[in-house]
């Protein structure tokens, strides 16, 4: 069996997976089924908590449970280098986590990240593009 595909699902993907389903939920299912390895950082978790608290206050009571579930199923990295490639600083935190976690992919709906297309050999894709491209790699694993 080969090395699992390593990805950083951006905060917007995790929130969409929980709140709305669709392709982001398919990606989260791949993580939970251990078909792909998700990478995150404490900074990205903090952003997730902040967005849930502000935009989905009804889910706030579930935050601890959701966080435990994520930590159990994701590898948490502590980026050792700061990146300042994009103007929106939170987007740089996604790049930092992907670089530190030796990821092949960033999955996001964020246009600033998507416009990069590739960052230091890390491919940046929308959820549907990732799912279309990844099926062969998962099936061959």
C-alpha positions, -999 to +999 in steps of 0.1 A: +000+000+000+014+034-010+016+066+011-018+082+017-026+114-001-021+143+023-044+173+021-052+205+040-090+210+039-094+247+043-117+260+070-144+268+045-144+231+034-148+218+069-176+242+077-194+233+044-190+196+051-206+200+085-232+226+077-242+218+041-229+184+029-222+179-008-186+175-021-170+189+011-188+162+031-175+135+006-140+148+013-146+146+050-159+111+046-126+101+028-107+115+058-129+096+083-126+064+063-088+069+063-086+070+025-068+103+027-048+120+054-060+154+065-036+179+080-045+210+100-029+234+125-041+249+158-044+282+140-068+267+115-088+251+143-091+285+160-103+300+128-129+271+125-141+278+160-144+315+153-164+311+121-187+285+137-193+308+167-201+338+145-220+322+116-235+290+131-242+298+168-265+268+171-235+246+165-214+262+193-225+237+218-211+210+196-177+226+191-159+205+217-172+173+202-164+183+166-129+194+176-122+161+194-134+143+163-112+164+140-081+160+162-086+122+163-088+120+125-064+147+114-027+153+119-020+186+136+011+204+126+029+234+141+043+253+111+079+262+116+080+290+090+058+320+083+045+325+048+034+359+035+026+351-001-011+362-001-025+395+010-052+379+032-031+366+061-054+338+071-049+323+037-012+321+044-019+299+075-034+273+051-002+274+030+019+270+061+000+240+073+002+223+039+039+230+036+047+217+071+025+187+066+041+177+034+008+179+016+001+172-020-032+192-020-051+221-005-088+218-009-106+252-007-133+274-020-112+305-015-104+323-048-071+338-036-058+304-028-073+288-059-057+315-081-023+303-070-031+268-086+002+254-072+023+265-043+057+247-039+044+215-055+011+216-035-019+216-059-048+238-048-082+226-059-119+231-054-137+201-038-152+187-070-119+190-089-100+173-060-126+144-060-123+140-098-085+139-097-081+118-066-102+088-074-074+071-093-049+076-065-073+063-039-083+033-059-046+024-065-038+027-028 
